[in-house]
């Protein structure tokens, strides 16, 4: 194989498995070339991807080391995405009774969720998380994209208690609209001592998020990072304090058919 | 940029957006080289990926044409994956009361779901589908992976009726265990005349699948392909006839702590 052919194969492998550590000997065997040649090829991919803002290759030294692809959106790409999302979500046709906005089509778009997942993955890359946890239903696509970027398993907390989950831990919680709801997670889902990221689409007062933190604690595990696609500006005081949000929903005025939504302040986006 | 550097960038773009058509002029502008050079680079990527079973590049001729990456697992890779999955699922520790088996960890694994999604994407690549539909909760990761591979939007049918979905169409159906359940989908979720794939994790008698077919019809849309990760061998007669399954659950014996599960017969896997 010529260099450019090897590059095509290496780029595919690395990009197919974000955050997975490949040993150099894996590639040596795959391509039938010397380790030094693989190293040169990898440097070349690293430089090309960096120059176009396509993410990074990180080398881990030592016997158990290797190389992994770390997805990374540029500041400009993040700005562009969030402005575009804010624009789409501000469309008055999205207003639903009760001052909610329809987001399911956006959350179902693989290109958008993939990018949102990469933003969260970057945000929480230092947390050494073991799982990405979410609660059914709309947070799931975002959690999956985040988990894919970090090479982690997704764990889904449910609103019901299905026989297909086995014995589970349930928690009743009171939503901001004063209704009692239940969240439930299979006892098999989290290992004791696990570090988890909680990713969801939307937070208003934070009662669900607070419930998730408590439920995770029941497993002897810990939420080490929390990210939302959208949080509301009101109430300003949320029931959890440590979280990141990408967009802030300032106002939904049903009578005037007006939505005000903006990228969240930079300090929150990191 | 040298050829090998261009190849690294092209491979990344194509692989990041499966089934998305890129015009050659997009790459001409991105890389600042002649169209003929881009074409040569693409041929080189195509050959390298094909030779290693990493998928295909398809060229669409004409003014609105271009090139797209089509994920494609080799027969060997599919066999290996399904045997591995069958092995994992046959673990007696997965047996749950009622003869179910615990699958949530497998469905939460991004590497497994990505491959399952590619298998379904290949199966249904000729259906000209517009959406991938699933029903909450466990089918969602598989549907998302299939949608990503086909560059389609995922649509999630829910078991509840949430205010954040707006007005919706609901359907009551009777499960094989004789309980009445409801499935519900936002009126905004599907366009009239749409062609949809239905992807789910598990089918026993097929009452849920039959419900999905009916619900989709209510939108003036049509299910043009149906895929399950696992179907049970019994009952042999399902309530839907046209579907593909990857694995067949032959038997779960709670008393003997025994699970028999096998890759589905080839004719079903395509």
Interface residues (C-beta under 8 A of the other chain):
Chain A: X1 X3 X4 X5 X6 X7 X8 X9 X11 X12 X13 X15 X16 X17 X20 X30 X41 X44 X45 X47 X48 X49 X52 X54 X55 X96 X97 X98 X100 X102 X103 X104 X105 X108 X109 X110 X111 X113 X114 X136 X137 X138 X140 X141 X144 X147 X148 X151 X152 X153 X154 X155 X156 X158 X159 X160 X162 X163 X164 X165 X166 X186 X188 X189 X202
Chain B: X1 X3 X4 X5 X6 X7 X8 X9 X11 X12 X13 X15 X16 X17 X20 X30 X41 X44 X45 X47 X48 X49 X52 X54 X55 X96 X97 X98 X100 X102 X103 X104 X105 X108 X109 X110 X111 X113 X114 X136 X137 X138 X140 X141 X144 X147 X148 X151 X152 X153 X154 X155 X156 X158 X159 X160 X162 X163 X164 X165 X166 X186 X188 X189 X202
